Amino acid sequence: MAPDIDLPTDGGGRFKLADHKGKRVVIYFYPKDDTSGCTKEAQEFTALAADFAGQGVTVVGISPDSPKSHDKFRAKYELAIPLASDEDTAVASAYGVWVEKSMYGRKYMGIERSTFLIDAEGKIAGIWSKVKVPGHAAAVLAAAG
C-alpha cells in the first residue's frame, strides 16, 4: 500500500491521498522549485495534464519547498499540476526518496527524483527511481493508460 499523504499545496490547498480513493494518482518527487531539471519535469507533466485527466489520473508534484515557493514556481511557468509541500520531508522519507546524495565530494540529504503510480485501491502500481527527465512524463502516461 502507498504511504498516506496529507500535505499543503500551492494556492492554499491540501493534497490528501485518501481523498483520491478509487482513482489512480501519479506522485512525482522532485528536488527543488525553479531549477532546470525540475522545471523541465513540471513542464512535461503540465503538457500532458489533459491526457492524464482524460484517463482519470491525478498528478501531483512533491518537493520540500514551501507552498509560497510553489505558488511562484507555478505562476512563473504556468504549471497545470498541483504542487505539494513536504517541508519536513516525512512523506519523502516514507516513500524512500529522501536519501543521502553527493555532489563534488560533499554529502547531503536530498530528494531522489522518483515517480509513483498509485492504483485505485491505493497500492503502488509503478515506481520510477532516479528519473531522467526527458520523456519521463510520457512514459508515466503510457504506463497509467
C-alpha positions in Angstrom: 0.0 0.0 0.0 1.1 3.6 -0.7 2.1 5.6 2.4 -0.6 8.2 3.3 -0.1 11.8 2.2 -1.7 14.9 3.6 0.3 18.0 2.6 -0.3 21.7 2.0 -0.2 22.7 -1.7 0.2 25.9 -3.7 -2.8 28.1 -3.7 -3.6 27.4 0.0 -5.0 23.9 -0.7 -4.2 20.4 0.6 -3.4 17.2 -1.1 -4.7 14.1 0.7 -4.1 10.7 -0.9 -7.2 9.4 0.9 -9.4 11.8 -1.0 -8.4 10.0 -4.2 -9.5 6.5 -3.2 -11.0 4.7 -6.2 -8.9 6.8 -8.6 -5.3 6.5 -9.9 -2.7 9.0 -8.8 0.8 9.9 -10.1 3.0 11.3 -7.4 6.3 12.7 -8.6 9.0 13.8 -6.1 11.4 16.4 -7.3 14.3 18.2 -5.5 13.7 22.0 -5.9 11.4 24.5 -7.5 12.7 26.6 -10.4 15.8 24.6 -11.1 16.5 23.3 -14.7 15.6 19.6 -14.3 12.7 20.2 -12.0 11.3 22.9 -14.2 11.5 20.7 -17.3 9.8 17.8 -15.5 7.0 20.1 -14.3 6.6 21.4 -17.8 6.4 17.9 -19.3 3.7 16.9 -16.8 1.8 20.1 -17.5 2.0 19.5 -21.3 0.3 16.1 -20.7 -2.1 17.2 -17.9 -5.2 17.0 -20.1 -4.1 13.5 -21.2 -3.7 12.3 -17.6 -7.1 13.9 -16.7 -8.7 12.2 -19.7 -7.5 8.8 -18.3 -8.9 9.7 -14.8 -5.4 10.1 -13.4 -4.5 12.8 -10.9 -0.9 14.1 -11.0 0.8 15.9 -8.1 4.4 17.1 -7.7 6.0 17.0 -4.2 9.2 18.7 -3.0 10.5 20.1 0.3 9.8 23.7 -0.9 7.2 25.9 0.8 3.7 26.5 -0.5 4.8 30.1 -1.2 7.7 28.9 -3.3 5.3 26.5 -5.2 3.0 29.5 -5.9 5.8 31.4 -7.5 7.0 28.4 -9.4 3.6 27.6 -10.8 2.9 31.2 -11.8 6.3 31.7 -13.4 5.9 28.7 -15.7 2.0 28.5 -15.9 2.1 25.0 -14.5 -1.1 22.9 -14.5 0.0 20.4 -11.9 -0.7 20.9 -8.2 2.5 21.1 -6.1 2.5 19.8 -2.5 4.9 20.9 0.1 6.8 18.3 2.2 8.9 20.7 4.2 9.7 18.2 7.0 10.4 15.5 4.3 8.3 13.0 6.3 6.4 11.9 3.1 9.6 11.7 1.0 11.1 9.6 3.8 8.0 7.3 3.9 8.4 6.7 0.1 12.1 6.1 0.4 13.2 9.1 -1.7 14.8 11.3 1.0 18.3 9.9 0.6 22.0 10.8 1.0 23.4 12.4 -2.1 26.8 13.5 -3.1 27.9 16.5 -5.2 31.5 17.5 -5.7 32.5 15.2 -2.9 30.1 16.8 -0.4 27.4 14.5 1.1 24.0 15.9 1.9 20.4 14.8 2.2 18.0 15.4 -0.7 15.2 14.1 -2.9 16.0 11.4 -5.3 13.8 12.3 -8.3 11.2 9.5 -8.3 7.7 8.9 -9.5 5.0 6.6 -8.1 1.8 5.4 -9.8 -0.9 4.6 -7.2 -3.8 2.4 -8.4 -7.5 2.8 -7.5 -7.1 0.6 -4.4 -4.2 2.8 -3.0 -1.5 0.3 -3.9 1.8 1.3 -5.6 1.4 0.0 -9.2 4.6 1.5 -10.6 7.9 3.1 -9.4 10.4 5.1 -11.4 13.6 5.7 -9.5 16.5 8.0 -10.3 14.4 9.6 -13.1 15.9 11.1 -16.2 13.5 13.9 -17.1 13.3 13.9 -21.0 10.3 11.7 -22.0 9.6 10.7 -18.4 6.1 12.2 -18.2 5.1 10.5 -21.5 6.4 7.1 -20.2 4.3 7.5 -17.0 1.3 8.4 -19.0 1.7 5.3 -21.2 2.1 3.1 -18.1 -1.0 4.7 -16.5 -3.1 4.1 -19.6 
